[in-house]
Amino acid sequence: MVVEDKRRRRPRVVELTDEHLLIQWLDGHESRLPLEDLRRDCPCAVCREHRGAQPEPSMAGTELPMLSAEAAAATAAATGFDYVGRYGVRITWADGHDTGIYVFEALRELDDDDS
């Protein structure tokens, strides 16, 4: 990965609002990621298992089932976040769940996919 690409995937500022995770990236891009979407796609092992995610990469090319919109919305309120090293954040959800680490590179790719 070239230096410019690494810089693009590093945040300058991360903020949490009632409905979004806001990220200002070092390259000037701003991401506004809905908390409901982040909760529904929580990357922790428990949530992945609940969604039926396969641990093997042999399922490449198939989409993973997600939590229902109702299940995600019921717990999509966040109470805070912590940085995890220099590579991501851990969001603390109102129901106490806080084991998912949202890697900055994946968050930027998610936003780039929506642009």
RALINUR-V933343 format. One record per pair of residues at least 12 apart in sequence whose ideal C-beta (glycine too) atoms are under 10 Angstrom apart, sorted by the first residue. I is the first residue (numbers start at 0). J is the second residue. D is the distance in Angstrom with one decimal. If there is no record, write none. Layout:
i=I j=J d=D
i=I j=J d=D
This chain:
i=0 j=104 d=9.2
i=3 j=26 d=8.1
i=4 j=26 d=9.6
i=4 j=104 d=9.5
i=4 j=107 d=9.9
i=5 j=25 d=9.4
i=5 j=104 d=8.9
i=6 j=24 d=8.5
i=6 j=25 d=5.2
i=6 j=26 d=6.3
i=7 j=24 d=6.3
i=7 j=25 d=7.0
i=7 j=26 d=4.4
i=7 j=27 d=9.4
i=7 j=28 d=7.4
i=7 j=104 d=9.6
i=7 j=107 d=7.0
i=7 j=111 d=9.5
i=8 j=24 d=7.3
i=8 j=25 d=8.5
i=8 j=26 d=8.7
i=8 j=28 d=9.9
i=8 j=86 d=9.3
i=8 j=102 d=9.2
i=8 j=103 d=5.6
i=8 j=104 d=4.8
i=8 j=105 d=9.2
i=8 j=106 d=8.6
i=8 j=107 d=4.8
i=8 j=108 d=8.3
i=8 j=111 d=9.7
i=9 j=22 d=9.9
i=9 j=24 d=6.9
i=9 j=25 d=5.0
i=9 j=26 d=8.6
i=9 j=85 d=7.5
i=9 j=86 d=9.1
i=9 j=103 d=6.5
i=9 j=104 d=9.2
i=9 j=107 d=9.0
i=10 j=22 d=5.0
i=10 j=23 d=6.7
i=10 j=24 d=5.8
i=10 j=25 d=7.1
i=10 j=30 d=8.7
i=10 j=82 d=9.2
i=10 j=85 d=9.5
i=10 j=87 d=9.7
i=10 j=88 d=8.6
i=10 j=103 d=5.9
i=10 j=106 d=8.5
i=10 j=107 d=8.7
i=11 j=23 d=4.7
i=11 j=24 d=6.4
i=11 j=25 d=5.2
i=11 j=26 d=9.0
i=11 j=27 d=8.6
i=11 j=28 d=9.9
i=11 j=29 d=9.6
i=12 j=24 d=9.0
i=12 j=25 d=9.8
i=12 j=29 d=9.3
i=13 j=30 d=9.5
i=13 j=80 d=7.0
i=13 j=82 d=7.6
i=13 j=87 d=9.9
i=13 j=88 d=6.1
i=13 j=101 d=9.9
i=13 j=103 d=8.7
i=13 j=106 d=9.3
i=14 j=80 d=9.2
i=15 j=34 d=8.0
i=15 j=77 d=5.8
i=15 j=78 d=8.7
i=15 j=79 d=6.7
i=15 j=80 d=5.5
i=15 j=88 d=9.0
i=15 j=90 d=7.5
i=15 j=91 d=9.5
i=16 j=31 d=8.8
i=16 j=34 d=8.3
i=16 j=77 d=9.1
i=17 j=34 d=8.0
i=17 j=75 d=9.9
i=17 j=76 d=7.6
i=17 j=77 d=8.5
i=18 j=31 d=9.2
i=18 j=32 d=9.9
i=18 j=33 d=6.4
i=18 j=34 d=5.8
i=18 j=35 d=7.7
i=18 j=75 d=8.2
i=18 j=76 d=9.1
i=18 j=77 d=9.4
i=19 j=31 d=5.1
i=19 j=32 d=6.1
i=19 j=33 d=5.9
i=19 j=34 d=6.2
i=19 j=35 d=9.5
i=19 j=36 d=9.6
i=19 j=37 d=9.1
i=19 j=77 d=9.6
i=20 j=32 d=4.6
i=20 j=33 d=8.2
i=20 j=34 d=6.4
i=20 j=36 d=9.6
i=20 j=37 d=6.2
i=20 j=77 d=7.8
i=20 j=80 d=7.4
i=20 j=88 d=7.6
i=20 j=90 d=7.2
i=20 j=101 d=7.8
i=20 j=106 d=7.6
i=22 j=88 d=8.9
i=22 j=101 d=10.0
i=22 j=103 d=7.7
i=22 j=106 d=6.5
i=22 j=107 d=7.8
i=22 j=110 d=7.8
i=24 j=103 d=8.6
i=24 j=106 d=9.6
i=24 j=107 d=6.7
i=24 j=110 d=8.9
i=26 j=107 d=9.5
i=28 j=107 d=7.8
i=28 j=110 d=7.7
i=28 j=111 d=8.6
i=28 j=114 d=8.7
i=29 j=110 d=8.9
i=30 j=103 d=9.8
i=30 j=106 d=6.6
i=30 j=107 d=6.9
i=30 j=109 d=8.1
i=30 j=110 d=4.1
i=30 j=111 d=8.9
i=30 j=113 d=9.0
i=30 j=114 d=9.4
i=31 j=110 d=8.0
i=31 j=113 d=9.6
i=32 j=101 d=8.7
i=32 j=106 d=6.4
i=32 j=107 d=9.9
i=32 j=109 d=6.8
i=32 j=110 d=6.5
i=32 j=113 d=8.9
i=33 j=71 d=9.8
i=33 j=75 d=8.1
i=33 j=113 d=10.0
i=34 j=71 d=9.0
i=34 j=72 d=9.6
i=34 j=74 d=9.7
i=34 j=75 d=4.9
i=34 j=76 d=7.3
i=34 j=77 d=5.5
i=34 j=90 d=7.8
i=34 j=92 d=8.5
i=35 j=68 d=7.7
i=35 j=71 d=5.4
i=35 j=72 d=5.7
i=35 j=73 d=9.9
i=35 j=74 d=9.4
i=35 j=75 d=4.2
i=35 j=76 d=9.5
i=36 j=65 d=9.3
i=36 j=68 d=10.0
i=36 j=71 d=7.8
i=36 j=75 d=8.6
i=36 j=109 d=8.2
i=36 j=113 d=9.5
i=37 j=71 d=8.9
i=37 j=75 d=8.0
i=37 j=77 d=8.3
i=37 j=88 d=9.9
i=37 j=90 d=6.7
i=37 j=92 d=9.3
i=37 j=99 d=8.3
i=37 j=101 d=6.6
i=37 j=106 d=8.4
i=37 j=109 d=8.7
i=38 j=66 d=7.8
i=38 j=70 d=8.8
i=38 j=71 d=4.9
i=38 j=72 d=8.2
i=38 j=73 d=9.1
i=38 j=74 d=5.8
i=38 j=75 d=4.5
i=38 j=76 d=8.8
i=38 j=77 d=7.9
i=38 j=90 d=8.0
i=38 j=92 d=6.3
i=38 j=93 d=9.8
i=38 j=94 d=9.4
i=38 j=96 d=8.3
i=38 j=99 d=8.7
i=39 j=65 d=5.2
i=39 j=66 d=5.0
i=39 j=67 d=8.3
i=39 j=68 d=7.3
i=39 j=70 d=7.7
i=39 j=71 d=3.6
i=39 j=72 d=8.5
i=39 j=74 d=9.4
i=39 j=75 d=7.8
i=40 j=63 d=8.8
i=40 j=65 d=6.5
i=40 j=66 d=8.3
i=40 j=71 d=8.5
i=40 j=99 d=8.9
i=40 j=101 d=9.1
i=40 j=105 d=9.5
i=40 j=109 d=8.3
i=41 j=65 d=9.9
i=41 j=66 d=8.1
i=41 j=71 d=8.8
i=41 j=74 d=9.2
i=41 j=90 d=8.4
i=41 j=92 d=8.3
i=41 j=96 d=7.3
i=41 j=97 d=9.9
i=41 j=98 d=8.2
i=41 j=99 d=4.1
i=41 j=100 d=9.7
i=41 j=101 d=8.5
i=42 j=87 d=9.1
i=42 j=98 d=9.2
i=42 j=99 d=4.8
i=42 j=100 d=6.4
i=42 j=101 d=6.5
i=42 j=102 d=7.6
i=42 j=105 d=7.6
i=43 j=89 d=9.3
i=43 j=96 d=7.8
i=43 j=97 d=8.8
i=43 j=98 d=4.2
i=43 j=99 d=3.9
i=43 j=100 d=7.6
i=43 j=101 d=9.9
i=44 j=98 d=7.7
i=44 j=99 d=9.0
i=45 j=96 d=8.3
i=45 j=98 d=6.7
i=45 j=99 d=8.7
i=46 j=65 d=9.7
i=46 j=66 d=7.3
i=46 j=71 d=10.0
i=46 j=96 d=8.0
i=46 j=98 d=8.3
i=46 j=99 d=6.5
i=47 j=63 d=7.7
i=47 j=99 d=9.1
i=49 j=64 d=9.4
i=49 j=65 d=9.9
i=49 j=66 d=6.9
i=49 j=70 d=8.8
i=50 j=63 d=5.6
i=50 j=64 d=5.3
i=50 j=65 d=5.8
i=50 j=66 d=6.2
i=51 j=63 d=6.7
i=51 j=64 d=4.9
i=51 j=65 d=9.4
i=52 j=64 d=8.2
i=52 j=65 d=9.8
i=73 j=93 d=9.5
i=73 j=94 d=8.0
i=74 j=92 d=5.3
i=74 j=93 d=6.6
i=74 j=94 d=4.5
i=74 j=95 d=9.2
i=74 j=96 d=6.7
i=75 j=92 d=7.5
i=75 j=93 d=8.2
i=75 j=94 d=9.6
i=76 j=92 d=6.9
i=76 j=93 d=3.9
i=76 j=94 d=8.2
i=77 j=90 d=5.1
i=77 j=91 d=6.5
i=77 j=92 d=5.6
i=77 j=93 d=6.7
i=77 j=96 d=9.8
i=77 j=97 d=9.5
i=78 j=90 d=8.7
i=78 j=91 d=5.0
i=78 j=92 d=7.1
i=78 j=93 d=5.6
i=78 j=94 d=9.5
i=78 j=95 d=8.9
i=78 j=97 d=9.0
i=79 j=91 d=4.8
i=79 j=92 d=9.5
i=79 j=93 d=10.0
i=79 j=97 d=8.8
i=80 j=92 d=10.0
i=80 j=97 d=8.9
i=80 j=101 d=8.5
i=81 j=97 d=8.2
i=81 j=100 d=9.8
i=82 j=103 d=9.7
i=83 j=100 d=5.1
i=83 j=101 d=8.5
i=83 j=102 d=8.4
i=83 j=103 d=9.6
i=84 j=100 d=9.1
i=84 j=102 d=9.9
i=84 j=103 d=10.0
i=85 j=103 d=8.3
i=86 j=100 d=8.2
i=86 j=101 d=9.8
i=86 j=102 d=5.7
i=86 j=103 d=6.0
i=86 j=104 d=7.5
i=86 j=105 d=9.8
i=87 j=99 d=9.4
i=87 j=100 d=4.9
i=87 j=101 d=5.3
i=87 j=102 d=4.2
i=87 j=103 d=5.5
i=87 j=104 d=8.4
i=87 j=105 d=8.0
i=87 j=106 d=7.8
i=88 j=100 d=7.5
i=88 j=101 d=5.3
i=88 j=102 d=8.7
i=88 j=103 d=7.7
i=88 j=106 d=8.2
i=89 j=101 d=7.4
